[in-house]
Amino acid sequence: MAAPTISPDSTATAAPASAPEAAAPSAAPTRSRPVLLAPVALALLCGLGATAALFCGARQLEQDKLALAFEQRARARLQALQEGVNNAIAGLRAVNQLFASAPQVTRQQFRLFVQPILERYPYTYGISYARYLPQAQRPAFEAGLAARLPGRAMTEMRDGRAVAAGQRSSYWVIDYIEPAAGNEAAFGLDTAYPQAGNVSRERAYDTGLPLAGALIELAQGPAPRVGVIVSMPVYRYGAVLADVAARRSALEGETNIVLRPNDLVRKIYTAAGLLGAPGVNQRVYAADREDAASLVFEEIAAAEPAPAAPLRWLYPAPAARSVQRLDLAGKPWLLVGWASPRWAAADHLASLATLALGLVLSLLGAALVQALVWRNRHIQRRVELRTVQLKRLNQTLLLRERAIESSTNAVVITAAAPHNPIVYVNPAFERITGYSAAEVLGKSPRLLHGYDLEQQGAAEIRAAIREQRDGHAVVRNYRKDGAMFWNDIYISPVREADGAIHHFVSIQHDISAVKAYESELHHQATHDALTGLPNRALMKDRLRQSLHLAAPKGETLWVVSLDLDHFKFVNGRLGHQGGDRLLQAVAERLLAGVRPVDTVARLGGDEFVLLLLPEQGAGCPRGDEVQRLLAALAAPLVVDGQQLFVTCSAGVAVYPADGGEPAQLLERADIAMHRAKELGRNNYQFFTAAMNEQLGERLRIEGALRSALERREFVLHYQPQIDVLGGRIFGMEALIRWQHPELGMVAPSRFIGLAEETGLILPIGAWVLRTACLQLLEWQRGGRAGLRIAVNVSARQLAAPGFVQTVAELLAETGLAPRCLELELTESFLMQDVEHAIGMMHQLKQLGVQLAIDDFGTGYSSLAHLKRFEVDVLKIDQTFVRDLAVDPDDAAIVATIIALAANLKLEVISEGVETQDQVDFLRRHGCRQMQGYHFGRPVDAAAFEQLLLADEARAQRGGGAAADGAATVAESC
């Protein structure tokens, strides 16, 4: 049997058939490689691109930083130079002020004043004073200069040299200069040549401001002697500089500071540590442009070696340049700075690190992308499976979250860990507290307590957390802006399935509105609605607490009852709203006049009470405390555009001397206050045991006073008023007396004040006015037509509606000539309401009656008010007359009032004249009208009739001088 054979054709044909089968396994990897490499290449390209972008950004930031640093250095130089220049000019102003503050400044004064300025600002080359010198004074000046500096004469600068000054009509020659050493060549230098047309100098003369000139060549100092002079004119001492012409006429010299620009800049930079900074170049021009002729300072930094070529490609040299302007006393200077090309690795660490780190991260990122691509397929399958589960769970959680976030109450979840850090807050919490969730997560809820950690509610919450139980408390919390709010908190532990507690949940509710309402109710119950001061209830409570604290320490407390004088009158004039504003102003003054530990309360109406505690380190309040408060209240007040003078009466009860109970102290302070009113008001009295008896007497007098007018118990007495020059009675003052059937003759001081308080002064005053007019009319019908009568009018009467009409009707009814009736107004009434008083006086003057200011000098009237008052007579109060013969102060006051009345063309009457010495003094100073016990006591109408008859008999006899006539009147009384 023959062996099989293979032909070449069959071999060639079989090989290609098996090739595809062998290549098939490797075909799939070959096709998948580009797909896997695409994300890697893309990641690498993105990394390199991001690296390039970050590098460029970092490089730009570094360049910006270098530019900013250069700009800051340039600004620092400008600021240092400007500050140094300003300091030098301030020194010039100070020297100029020395000449302006004295008519003459000596050389020694100039030296002592200037030396500290030169020591403080060493860059000031010199400070000088150049005086204006007319040609006529040149020989005397040169003689004095030669005496100080032998061989010296006046000089001027010509071609850069100091030569003998030429003959001119006037010179501006340097007389003083400091430091003298090194500046000897400047003494006697005529600075007006050759700069007579200097515009800056002429403008300085016209404005009085310091102004700098252009660069000049100095007469003194080392070369180069280039300098700048800042000049400021010196005007004649006491001259009025109203305009340019006045300044020109008053010009008598100028003060100068000499600055060598190069030394100025160099010394200021050296002192500021700015000279020789690496890489900084600068030129300073004494002009507003870059002019080589004006270059005064140049600093060129040393050149540095150039960096390698790659670094020059990566970091091109920046063109940093700075152009700034400096104001030198009105002269602009130019500062030009530029940076030298330099490269330092320390300036580019960030960009180099960014480049290196970017390359490394790009490679790592590409490798990471490769790994992520392979993991993505596996993760994607697992994500799809879990997505369905998470969607179902998210729907459940979303429902719960929406329910919590929709709650109007704050919900806070904290961890059961030290300090209980917050892990969740709902939007209501953010709205109530002002904190966002990001600001409080991880922090303790105690941040809402601020520094108020010791409150009782906070302790209850901490106890509930510590004991892992439910808790409830109302606490003071503080919002982000610091505002306090009241928080009603319920807290409960959140238990896991095994009973373990890992969290606490709290529900919080803002109850600030409820608390504010409660606080407002409490405030209204304890404070006065008008003034905001504590009321009677709160005052008693504070007084009770203060007594409790003072008793163990043995301290003394003062209870002060304070009442406004004549408030009913002021209230009637201003109306209730104006009266309320007056009370508010008084309350403010009282609060301003006491310490924070003291208490000011309003009990009602115009009655206030003060509780004064002991001074620190003392056992009782300050002795002058009450008087100081009364003085503060007596200062003028402006209410509704009207200036008022309000006085007060005060009574003081002292603990423990006057009682130990609040009610008892308040009652006794009130009794003392009424005693102060009885003593003339505008004073204060301490309670005494005798005041209880006086209170009883006051009540008895008040009861009897109400029926005294009906029972005709009042009578009028008349005190003569004497013209001492003629010795005749020209008038009388009507004074009321009360003849009580049981009390006897009651003095006016015992019932007038009470009548004003009760309002009985109105019918009593009307009776006095009518009776006085009728009595005067009766005397005039007896042939005494020239007599006039003075009647006191109370503030209550003047405030009553229709008073002027009442006077007019009385004059019409009686037929009394208006000029014979003189109404005496108290000075204190006039100053209570100046505008009302002026209007009232104007109406009375239209009736023709005479007006007098009674007790003049005891009130608060000023000359501005006095010249507006339509008055005819000033009555000097007897308190000044009583001691004028022995007290120089009283004598000076009386003499001044007499002179004032004479200058204002007013009559003046001295009251209370009791001795011949007083008569002589008053007559000697020009007072001719007097009244007092020296001439006659007040007597009834019948007795006064006898005085008139005796006066007429003396006049008929025509005998004796004026003094004899006055003495005879006194004897007959």
ZAMARGU-4260 file (C-alpha; in steps of 0.2 Angstrom, whole numbers, plus 5000, padded with zeros to 4 digits):
<rodrens>
0) 5000/5000/5000 | 5007/5017/4995 | 5010/5031/5009 | 5000/5047/5007 | 5008/5063/5000
5) 5005/5081/5002 | 5007/5092/4987 | 5013/5110/4988 | 4996/5116/4983 | 4987/5108/4997
10) 4999/5115/5010 | 4998/5132/5003 | 4979/5131/5003 | 4977/5124/5021 | 4988/5137/5030
15) 4977/5152/5026 | 4962/5142/5032 | 4969/5140/5050 | 4975/5158/5052 | 4958/5165/5056
20) 4955/5152/5069 | 4972/5156/5077 | 4969/5175/5076 | 4951/5175/5083 | 4956/5174/5102
25) 4967/5189/5101 | 4955/5200/5091 | 4944/5205/5106 | 4958/5212/5117 | 4965/5222/5102
30) 4948/5230/5099 | 4944/5234/5118 | 4961/5243/5121 | 4956/5260/5113 | 4940/5259/5123
35) 4949/5257/5139 | 4963/5270/5135 | 4951/5284/5130 | 4946/5288/5148 | 4964/5287/5154
40) 4970/5299/5141 | 4956/5311/5144 | 4960/5311/5162 | 4978/5314/5159 | 4974/5328/5147
45) 4962/5336/5159 | 4975/5334/5173 | 4988/5343/5163 | 4976/5356/5157 | 4971/5359/5175
50) 4989/5360/5181 | 4993/5372/5167 | 4978/5383/5172 | 4982/5382/5191 | 5000/5386/5188
55) 4995/5401/5177 | 4983/5407/5191 | 4996/5404/5205 | 5009/5413/5195 | 4997/5428/5192
60) 4993/5428/5210 | 5011/5428/5214 | 5014/5442/5202 | 5000/5452/5209 | 5006/5449/5226
65) 5024/5456/5221 | 5015/5470/5212 | 5005/5474/5227 | 5020/5473/5239 | 5029/5485/5227
70) 5014/5497/5227 | 5013/5495/5246 | 5032/5500/5248 | 5029/5514/5236 | 5014/5520/5246
75) 5024/5518/5262 | 5037/5529/5256 | 5025/5542/5250 | 5016/5541/5267 | 5032/5542/5277
80) 5038/5557/5266 | 5021/5566/5267 | 5020/5563/5286 | 5038/5570/5288 | 5034/5585/5277
85) 5018/5588/5287 | 5027/5587/5303 | 5040/5600/5298 | 5026/5611/5292 | 5017/5608/5308
90) 5033/5614/5317 | 5033/5629/5306 | 5015/5633/5311 | 5019/5631/5329 | 5034/5644/5327
95) 5022/5655/5318 | 5010/5654/5332 | 5023/5659/5344 | 5025/5676/5335 | 5006/5678/5334
100) 5003/5675/5352 | 5015/5689/5359 | 5019/5707/5353 | 5037/5703/5353 | 5048/5687/5353
105) 5066/5687/5360 | 5080/5678/5352 | 5081/5667/5368 | 5063/5663/5367 | 5064/5659/5348
110) 5079/5647/5352 | 5071/5638/5366 | 5055/5636/5356 | 5063/5630/5340 | 5076/5618/5348
115) 5064/5604/5352 | 5056/5605/5335 | 5073/5603/5327 | 5078/5588/5338 | 5061/5580/5334
120) 5062/5582/5315 | 5081/5581/5311 | 5078/5582/5293 | 5073/5601/5295 | 5089/5610/5290
125) 5084/5626/5299 | 5070/5637/5305 | 5071/5655/5303 | 5062/5672/5306 | 5064/5685/5292
130) 5058/5702/5297 | 5051/5716/5285 | 5064/5730/5286 | 5062/5747/5278 | 5077/5756/5271
135) 5077/5768/5285 | 5080/5754/5298 | 5094/5746/5288 | 5109/5755/5297 | 5102/5750/5315
140) 5099/5732/5310 | 5117/5730/5302 | 5124/5738/5318 | 5115/5725/5329 | 5120/5711/5317
145) 5138/5717/5318 | 5137/5717/5337 | 5132/5699/5337 | 5142/5693/5323 | 5157/5705/5320
150) 5161/5709/5302 | 5143/5704/5296 | 5132/5715/5286 | 5116/5712/5276 | 5118/5701/5261
155) 5109/5694/5246 | 5111/5680/5234 | 5119/5684/5217 | 5125/5670/5205 | 5125/5657/5219
160) 5135/5668/5231 | 5131/5679/5246 | 5136/5697/5242 | 5132/5714/5250 | 5114/5718/5249
165) 5110/5732/5236 | 5100/5748/5241 | 5081/5745/5240 | 5066/5753/5248 | 5063/5737/5259
170) 5070/5720/5263 | 5065/5703/5270 | 5080/5700/5281 | 5084/5684/5291 | 5085/5690/5309
175) 5083/5673/5319 | 5088/5656/5313 | 5091/5639/5322 | 5102/5630/5323 | 5114/5644/5322
180) 5129/5632/5320 | 5131/5629/5301 | 5118/5643/5297 | 5129/5658/5301 | 5129/5663/5283
185) 5110/5666/5283 | 5110/5679/5296 | 5106/5696/5288 | 5102/5688/5271 | 5089/5698/5261
190) 5077/5684/5256 | 5067/5696/5245 | 5081/5696/5232 | 5081/5689/5219 | 5064/5681/5223
195) 5053/5697/5224 | 5041/5690/5211 | 5039/5673/5219 | 5020/5669/5217 | 5020/5656/5231
200) 5027/5669/5243 | 5015/5682/5238 | 5000/5670/5239 | 5006/5665/5257 | 5005/5684/5262
205) 4988/5685/5256 | 4981/5669/5263 | 4991/5667/5279 | 4995/5649/5275 | 5012/5640/5274
210) 5018/5638/5255 | 5033/5631/5248 | 5044/5639/5234 | 5054/5632/5220 | 5071/5625/5222
215) 5084/5638/5226 | 5103/5639/5230 | 5106/5641/5249 | 5118/5653/5256 | 5123/5641/5270
220) 5128/5623/5272 | 5138/5610/5262 | 5137/5608/5243 | 5126/5605/5234 | 5117/5619/5243
225) 5100/5616/5234 | 5085/5618/5245 | 5067/5622/5247 | 5060/5636/5259 | 5043/5635/5266
230) 5037/5652/5271 | 5022/5657/5282 | 5018/5676/5285 | 5019/5684/5303 | 5006/5698/5305
235) 5006/5712/5318 | 5001/5706/5335 | 4983/5709/5338 | 4979/5714/5320 | 4962/5710/5313
240) 4964/5700/5297 | 4948/5702/5289 | 4953/5702/5271 | 4969/5702/5259 | 4971/5721/5261
245) 4971/5719/5280 | 4984/5705/5279 | 4995/5715/5268 | 4995/5730/5280 | 4998/5720/5295
250) 5012/5710/5287 | 5028/5712/5297 | 5039/5696/5294 | 5038/5678/5290 | 5044/5662/5298
255) 5053/5649/5286 | 5059/5631/5287 | 5074/5627/5276 | 5073/5609/5269 | 5087/5601/5259
260) 5077/5589/5248 | 5090/5575/5246 | 5094/5575/5265 | 5075/5577/5269 | 5070/5561/5259
265) 5085/5551/5264 | 5083/5555/5283 | 5064/5551/5283 | 5067/5535/5273 | 5081/5530/5285
270) 5070/5534/5301 | 5056/5523/5293 | 5068/5509/5288 | 5063/5511/5270 | 5080/5516/5263
275) 5090/5502/5253 | 5075/5490/5250 | 5080/5477/5238 | 5073/5478/5220 | 5066/5496/5223
280) 5071/5511/5213 | 5065/5528/5215 | 5067/5546/5209 | 5060/5561/5218 | 5057/5577/5208
285) 5053/5594/5215 | 5040/5597/5202 | 5024/5589/5195 | 5034/5581/5180 | 5049/5571/5177
290) 5062/5585/5174 | 5080/5581/5176 | 5083/5599/5183 | 5071/5595/5197 | 5078/5579/5202
295) 5082/5580/5221 | 5084/5561/5226 | 5088/5545/5217 | 5090/5527/5223 | 5094/5513/5211
300) 5095/5496/5218 | 5109/5484/5214 | 5107/5473/5199 | 5104/5454/5202 | 5109/5439/5191
305) 5096/5434/5178 | 5087/5417/5181 | 5089/5402/5169 | 5081/5402/5152 | 5066/5390/5157
310) 5062/5401/5172 | 5063/5416/5161 | 5050/5408/5150 | 5039/5402/5164 | 5041/5419/5174
315) 5042/5434/5162 | 5049/5450/5171 | 5034/5461/5177 | 5035/5480/5173 | 5030/5487/5190
320) 5030/5506/5190 | 5023/5518/5202 | 5020/5537/5200 | 5014/5547/5215 | 5012/5565/5220
325) 5017/5573/5236 | 5010/5590/5242 | 5024/5601/5250 | 5015/5616/5257 | 5005/5619/5240
330) 5020/5613/5230 | 5018/5597/5220 | 5032/5585/5220 | 5033/5569/5209 | 5039/5552/5216
335) 5043/5539/5202 | 5047/5521/5207 | 5050/5505/5198 | 5055/5487/5202 | 5071/5479/5197
340) 5070/5463/5187 | 5073/5449/5199 | 5068/5431/5202 | 5068/5422/5219 | 5062/5405/5222
345) 5054/5410/5238 | 5042/5422/5228 | 5036/5407/5217 | 5035/5392/5229 | 5016/5391/5227
350) 5017/5390/5207 | 5032/5378/5207 | 5023/5367/5220 | 5007/5368/5210 | 5016/5363/5194
355) 5025/5348/5202 | 5010/5343/5212 | 4999/5344/5196 | 5010/5333/5186 | 5011/5320/5199
360) 4992/5321/5202 | 4988/5320/5183 | 4998/5303/5182 | 4990/5297/5198 | 4973/5302/5192
365) 4975/5293/5175 | 4980/5277/5185 | 4965/5280/5196 | 4953/5282/5181 | 4959/5265/5174
370) 4955/5256/5191 | 4938/5265/5192 | 4933/5260/5174 | 4935/5242/5179 | 4926/5244/5195
375) 4912/5254/5188 | 4904/5239/5179 | 4903/5229/5195 | 4897/5244/5206 | 4883/5249/5193
380) 4875/5232/5195 | 4874/5234/5214 | 4868/5252/5213 | 4853/5247/5202 | 4848/5234/5215
385) 4850/5246/5230 | 4842/5261/5221 | 4825/5253/5222 | 4827/5250/5241 | 4833/5267/5244
390) 4819/5275/5235 | 4806/5266/5246 | 4816/5271/5262 | 4818/5289/5256 | 4799/5292/5254
395) 4797/5286/5272 | 4810/5298/5279 | 4805/5312/5268 | 4787/5312/5275 | 4794/5312/5293
400) 4806/5326/5289 | 4793/5337/5281 | 4782/5334/5296 | 4796/5340/5308 | 4801/5355/5297
405) 4783/5361/5295 | 4781/5362/5314 | 4780/5380/5321 | 4789/5375/5337 | 4808/5372/5336
410) 4814/5354/5336 | 4832/5350/5342 | 4840/5333/5342 | 4856/5332/5353 | 4868/5317/5355
415) 4869/5309/5372 | 4887/5313/5373 | 4898/5326/5383 | 4891/5343/5381 | 4876/5336/5371
420) 4881/5342/5353 | 4867/5346/5342 | 4864/5334/5327 | 4848/5342/5320 | 4838/5358/5321
425) 4822/5361/5310 | 4818/5378/5301 | 4808/5384/5316 | 4824/5384/5326 | 4833/5394/5313
430) 4819/5407/5313 | 4817/5408/5332 | 4836/5409/5336 | 4843/5417/5320 | 4856/5403/5320
435) 4857/5393/5304 | 4859/5374/5305 | 4877/5375/5299 | 4881/5386/5313 | 4875/5376/5328
440) 4877/5358/5322 | 4890/5349/5333 | 4889/5363/5346 | 4881/5362/5363 | 4864/5369/5366
445) 4871/5380/5380 | 4876/5393/5367 | 4858/5399/5368 | 4861/5403/5386 | 4875/5415/5383
450) 4883/5419/5400 | 4867/5416/5409 | 4871/5398/5414 | 4865/5399/5432 | 4847/5402/5430
455) 4835/5389/5438 | 4827/5383/5421 | 4844/5379/5414 | 4848/5368/5430 | 4832/5359/5427
460) 4836/5354/5409 | 4854/5349/5414 | 4846/5338/5428 | 4834/5330/5416 | 4849/5325/5404
465) 4859/5319/5418 | 4845/5308/5424 | 4840/5303/5407 | 4822/5308/5410 | 4809/5320/5403
470) 4811/5338/5408 | 4802/5354/5406 | 4808/5372/5410 | 4806/5390/5405 | 4823/5398/5402
475) 4831/5414/5396 | 4839/5411/5379 | 4848/5423/5367 | 4847/5425/5349 | 4862/5426/5337
480) 4860/5445/5337 | 4861/5445/5357 | 4842/5448/5359 | 4835/5439/5374 | 4819/5428/5372
485) 4810/5417/5384 | 4810/5398/5378 | 4798/5385/5385 | 4807/5369/5383 | 4801/5351/5384
490) 4815/5338/5383 | 4814/5319/5381 | 4827/5305/5379 | 4826/5294/5363 | 4828/5276/5367
495) 4834/5263/5355 | 4826/5245/5353 | 4838/5239/5367 | 4834/5253/5379 | 4850/5262/5376
500) 4849/5281/5375 | 4859/5289/5361 | 4850/5305/5358 | 4838/5318/5366 | 4824/5327/5357
505) 4818/5344/5363 | 4803/5354/5358 | 4805/5373/5361 | 4792/5387/5360 | 4796/5406/5360
510) 4785/5413/5374 | 4793/5431/5374 | 4777/5439/5369 | 4768/5431/5384 | 4782/5436/5396
515) 4783/5454/5388 | 4764/5456/5392 | 4767/5450/5410 | 4781/5462/5412 | 4771/5476/5405
520) 4757/5472/5417 | 4769/5472/5431 | 4777/5488/5425 | 4761/5497/5424 | 4756/5491/5441
525) 4772/5498/5449 | 4777/5513/5438 | 4769/5530/5435 | 4762/5530/5417 | 4767/5549/5413
530) 4785/5549/5419 | 4789/5531/5420 | 4795/5533/5438 | 4791/5520/5451 | 4774/5524/5459
535) 4769/5523/5477 | 4768/5504/5478 | 4785/5501/5471 | 4793/5515/5482 | 4786/5508/5498
540) 4793/5491/5492 | 4810/5498/5489 | 4809/5508/5505 | 4805/5492/5515 | 4819/5482/5507
545) 4831/5496/5510 | 4826/5498/5528 | 4829/5479/5530 | 4846/5480/5523 | 4851/5496/5532
550) 4846/5490/5550 | 4860/5477/5553 | 4873/5490/5546 | 4867/5504/5556 | 4866/5515/5541
555) 4855/5531/5539 | 4842/5533/5525 | 4834/5549/5519 | 4816/5550/5513 | 4813/5566/5503
560) 4795/5572/5499 | 4797/5585/5485 | 4783/5596/5478 | 4783/5609/5464 | 4779/5627/5470
565) 4764/5635/5461 | 4762/5620/5450 | 4743/5624/5448 | 4747/5641/5441 | 4759/5634/5428
570) 4747/5620/5424 | 4734/5633/5421 | 4745/5643/5410 | 4752/5628/5399 | 4736/5617/5399
575) 4736/5599/5405 | 4747/5593/5391 | 4760/5607/5394 | 4759/5602/5413 | 4762/5584/5409
580) 4778/5589/5399 | 4784/5600/5413 | 4782/5585/5425 | 4792/5574/5413 | 4806/5587/5412
585) 4806/5588/5431 | 4807/5569/5432 | 4822/5569/5420 | 4831/5581/5430 | 4828/5572/5446
590) 4834/5556/5438 | 4850/5565/5432 | 4853/5572/5449 | 4853/5556/5459 | 4864/5541/5459
595) 4858/5524/5451 | 4856/5516/5468 | 4844/5530/5473 | 4826/5530/5469 | 4815/5543/5462
600) 4796/5540/5463 | 4780/5550/5458 | 4766/5548/5470 | 4754/5559/5460 | 4751/5576/5454
605) 4767/5587/5457 | 4772/5576/5472 | 4788/5566/5470 | 4797/5556/5483 | 4816/5552/5484
610) 4825/5538/5493 | 4843/5543/5496 | 4855/5529/5501 | 4871/5531/5511 | 4886/5537/5501
615) 4899/5523/5498 | 4910/5521/5513 | 4899/5533/5523 | 4885/5529/5535 | 4873/5542/5528
620) 4869/5552/5512 | 4878/5567/5507 | 4873/5583/5517 | 4871/5594/5502 | 4861/5582/5491
625) 4844/5589/5493 | 4850/5607/5491 | 4860/5602/5475 | 4844/5594/5468 | 4834/5610/5472
630) 4847/5620/5463 | 4846/5609/5448 | 4827/5610/5447 | 4828/5629/5448 | 4838/5631/5432
635) 4827/5638/5418 | 4816/5625/5408 | 4809/5627/5391 | 4792/5619/5388 | 4782/5622/5372
640) 4793/5636/5368 | 4791/5645/5384 | 4805/5648/5397 | 4799/5643/5414 | 4808/5644/5431
645) 4801/5631/5443 | 4806/5629/5461 | 4802/5615/5473 | 4799/5613/5492 | 4806/5597/5500
650) 4804/5589/5517 | 4817/5576/5523 | 4813/5561/5535 | 4828/5552/5542 | 4829/5534/5546
655) 4830/5528/5560 | 4828/5545/5569 | 4811/5549/5562 | 4803/5531/5561 | 4806/5514/5556
660) 4791/5510/5545 | 4789/5516/5526 | 4772/5524/5529 | 4778/5533/5544 | 4794/5540/5535
665) 4783/5545/5520 | 4771/5554/5531 | 4784/5564/5541 | 4793/5569/5525 | 4777/5576/5519
670) 4774/5586/5535 | 4792/5593/5533 | 4788/5597/5515 | 4773/5607/5520 | 4783/5616/5533
675) 4796/5621/5519 | 4781/5628/5509 | 4776/5638/5525 | 4793/5645/5526 | 4792/5653/5509
680) 4795/5639/5497 | 4810/5635/5487 | 4819/5627/5502 | 4820/5610/5511 | 4817/5606/5530
685) 4821/5591/5540 | 4807/5584/5550 | 4806/5588/5569 | 4794/5583/5582 | 4788/5601/5583
690) 4781/5600/5565 | 4767/5588/5572 | 4761/5602/5582 | 4763/5615/5568 | 4753/5603/5557
695) 4739/5604/5569 | 4739/5622/5570 | 4739/5623/5551 | 4724/5613/5550 | 4715/5624/5563
700) 4721/5640/5554 | 4715/5632/5537 | 4697/5629/5545 | 4696/5646/5552 | 4703/5655/5536
705) 4688/5648/5526 | 4676/5658/5536 | 4687/5673/5540 | 4681/5684/5525 | 4663/5681/5528
710) 4665/5686/5547 | 4675/5701/5542 | 4690/5697/5552 | 4702/5704/5540 | 4708/5722/5541
715) 4721/5732/5531 | 4736/5741/5539 | 4745/5754/5530 | 4764/5758/5530 | 4770/5775/5524
720) 4781/5778/5510 | 4792/5793/5512 | 4801/5804/5500 | 4817/5808/5510 | 4821/5823/5500
725) 4805/5832/5504 | 4801/5823/5520 | 4783/5820/5514 | 4772/5805/5513 | 4769/5801/5495
730) 4760/5784/5497 | 4757/5769/5507 | 4758/5750/5505 | 4742/5741/5510 | 4746/5725/5521
735) 4732/5713/5526 | 4730/5708/5544 | 4719/5694/5552 | 4710/5698/5568 | 4704/5681/5574
740) 4693/5681/5589 | 4702/5667/5598 | 4720/5667/5590 | 4721/5686/5591 | 4731/5695/5578
745) 4737/5682/5565 | 4753/5687/5556 | 4752/5686/5537 | 4766/5673/5536 | 4755/5661/5545
750) 4741/5661/5533 | 4746/5669/5516 | 4755/5653/5510 | 4740/5643/5516 | 4728/5654/5507
755) 4738/5652/5491 | 4738/5633/5492 | 4720/5632/5495 | 4715/5645/5482 | 4707/5656/5496
760) 4720/5670/5491 | 4708/5674/5476 | 4693/5681/5486 | 4705/5688/5499 | 4716/5697/5486
765) 4700/5704/5478 | 4694/5710/5495 | 4711/5718/5499 | 4712/5727/5482 | 4694/5734/5483
770) 4696/5740/5501 | 4713/5748/5498 | 4706/5757/5482 | 4691/5763/5492 | 4701/5769/5507
775) 4713/5779/5495 | 4699/5787/5487 | 4692/5793/5503 | 4709/5801/5508 | 4710/5809/5491
780) 4693/5816/5493 | 4700/5825/5508 | 4712/5835/5498 | 4726/5822/5496 | 4725/5819/5477
785) 4743/5815/5475 | 4743/5800/5486 | 4746/5782/5479 | 4743/5765/5486 | 4753/5749/5483
790) 4745/5733/5484 | 4753/5716/5483 | 4746/5704/5470 | 4749/5685/5472 | 4754/5674/5458
795) 4738/5664/5460 | 4728/5680/5457 | 4738/5685/5441 | 4736/5667/5434 | 4717/5668/5437
800) 4707/5671/5421 | 4700/5689/5420 | 4711/5697/5433 | 4715/5712/5421 | 4696/5714/5418
805) 4693/5714/5437 | 4706/5728/5440 | 4698/5738/5426 | 4680/5736/5433 | 4686/5741/5450
810) 4694/5757/5443 | 4679/5761/5434 | 4667/5757/5449 | 4677/5768/5461 | 4683/5781/5450
815) 4701/5780/5456 | 4714/5787/5445 | 4724/5772/5438 | 4741/5781/5441 | 4737/5781/5460
820) 4736/5762/5460 | 4753/5752/5461 | 4752/5733/5459 | 4767/5724/5467 | 4772/5709/5457
825) 4785/5696/5465 | 4801/5693/5455 | 4799/5674/5456 | 4781/5675/5448 | 4788/5685/5433
830) 4802/5672/5430 | 4790/5657/5431 | 4783/5661/5414 | 4791/5676/5406 | 4781/5678/5390
835) 4764/5677/5400 | 4771/5689/5413 | 4776/5702/5399 | 4758/5700/5391 | 4750/5702/5408
840) 4760/5718/5412 | 4756/5725/5395 | 4737/5723/5398 | 4739/5731/5415 | 4749/5746/5409
845) 4736/5749/5396 | 4724/5752/5410 | 4736/5765/5417 | 4741/5758/5433 | 4759/5758/5441
850) 4768/5741/5441 | 4782/5737/5454 | 4794/5722/5456 | 4793/5717/5474 | 4808/5710/5483
855) 4819/5714/5468 | 4836/5704/5469 | 4829/5688/5476 | 4823/5680/5460 | 4831/5675/5444
860) 4828/5690/5432 | 4841/5695/5420 | 4844/5712/5412 | 4838/5705/5396 | 4821/5701/5404
865) 4821/5717/5415 | 4821/5728/5400 | 4806/5719/5392 | 4796/5721/5408 | 4784/5736/5408
870) 4787/5741/5426 | 4789/5758/5435 | 4796/5754/5452 | 4809/5742/5459 | 4807/5738/5477
875) 4824/5733/5485 | 4821/5718/5497 | 4824/5721/5515 | 4836/5707/5516 | 4849/5718/5507
880) 4845/5734/5517 | 4846/5726/5534 | 4865/5724/5534 | 4870/5736/5521 | 4879/5747/5534
885) 4890/5733/5540 | 4890/5720/5525 | 4900/5727/5510 | 4892/5714/5499 | 4874/5720/5503
890) 4880/5738/5501 | 4887/5734/5484 | 4871/5725/5479 | 4859/5739/5485 | 4870/5752/5476
895) 4870/5742/5460 | 4851/5741/5460 | 4849/5760/5463 | 4861/5763/5448 | 4852/5750/5437
900) 4835/5758/5441 | 4842/5776/5437 | 4849/5770/5421 | 4833/5762/5416 | 4823/5777/5422
905) 4814/5768/5435 | 4809/5773/5452 | 4817/5763/5467 | 4810/5761/5484 | 4820/5753/5498
910) 4810/5742/5510 | 4814/5738/5528 | 4824/5754/5532 | 4826/5754/5551 | 4841/5765/5555
915) 4847/5782/5551 | 4864/5774/5544 | 4853/5765/5532 | 4844/5781/5527 | 4860/5791/5525
920) 4868/5777/5514 | 4853/5776/5503 | 4851/5794/5501 | 4869/5796/5497 | 4868/5783/5483
925) 4852/5792/5475 | 4838/5783/5483 | 4825/5795/5489 | 4809/5784/5492 | 4810/5773/5507
930) 4798/5763/5519 | 4802/5754/5535 | 4800/5755/5554 | 4812/5770/5554 | 4798/5780/5546
935) 4783/5770/5553 | 4776/5753/5556 | 4760/5747/5547 | 4745/5755/5556 | 4726/5754/5553
940) 4717/5767/5543 | 4712/5779/5558 | 4730/5779/5564 | 4737/5782/5546 | 4724/5797/5545
945) 4733/5805/5559 | 4750/5802/5551 | 4743/5811/5535 | 4737/5826/5546 | 4754/5827/5555
950) 4762/5827/5538 | 4751/5840/5531 | 4754/5851/5546 | 4773/5850/5544 | 4771/5855/5526
955) 4760/5870/5531 | 4773/5876/5543 | 4786/5874/5530 | 4800/5871/5542 | 4814/5859/5543
960) 4824/5850/5531 | 4820/5834/5522 | 4828/5823/5535 | 4819/5832/5549 | 4803/5829/5541
965) 4806/5811/5539 | 4812/5810/5557 | 4796/5818/5562 | 4786/5806/5553 | 4795/5792/5562
970) 4792/5800/5579 | 4773/5801/5576 | 4773/5783/5572
</rodrens>
